[in-house]
Amino acid sequence: MNDFILYSRSYCHLCDDMLAALRAHPQASQFHVRVMDVDEDDDLVRQYDELVPVLIGIKPDGSEVRICHYFLDQEALNALLSP
């Protein structure tokens, strides 16, 4: 897995913190993070409103797995990045 979606919003300090932690991760050069603002889509607001930030991993088959919300779970992220 090397692609992630970070559901976020513009005025969220926890979102900024999670993105910074992802960018500082030792394997950050090996994955891509797409940041999506939940406030731009009513369906995303309904799904993630009170949970942001939410980190989703994209598996090679295209399916999604929720890794964490509020704070980066380094252990869960590392488990998904390990071969």
N, C-alpha and C positions, 0 to 999 in steps of 0.2 A: 504494500500500500504506500503510495507516495503522493496522493492528493487529498486535500482536506478542504472542508468548507467551514468557515467561522461565521456563524450567524451572530450579528452584532447590531449596534446602533451608534449613531454619531456622538451622543452625549454620555456614553457609558464608560466610566473609568475602568471597570472590570474588563470590559471588552478590549480597551487599550492595553491593559496589563497582560491579558491572555495572548494577544497578538505579539507583544514584545517578548513574552516568554517563548512563544513558538519561534520567533526570529532568532532568539539567542540559543535555541536548542543545538547541541553539538552536531546533529544530523540535518540541520535546517537547509543545507545546500542540496539535500537529496529529496526534498519534498516541496510541493507547491501548496500555498494556502490562498483560497479565494474567499474574500471577505464579502458577505452579503448583508446589506442593511435590511433588517426585518421590517422597518417602517415604510419601505418602498413597496410592500406587497401585503395585502390584507390577510391572505392565507398564512404567510409567515408570521404575522403578528398573532393570529389565532393560535398557531402552533408553538411559538417560542417566546411570546411577549415577556412573561415574567422570568424566563429561564436564561436570557442572554447574559453573557455570551454562551453559545453552544458550539462545541467542536464536533464535527462529523467527519469520519474517515470514509473515503471512497475505496472500496475493495476493487481488485482487478476485474471482477465480473460486473462492475458498475453498481453493485448494491452498496447501501450506506449503513454505517454503524455509528451510533452516538458514543463518543468517547467520554465527554464530560460537559459540565456546565458550571458557570460562575467562576471557577478557578481551574487552571490547567492541571490535569492529573498526569504528572510526569510518568508514573508507573504504567498507567494504561496506555499512554502514548508510546512509551518505549516498547511495551509488549507488542503493539501493532507494527512498530517499525522493525522489530527483530525478524530475521529470516525464519 
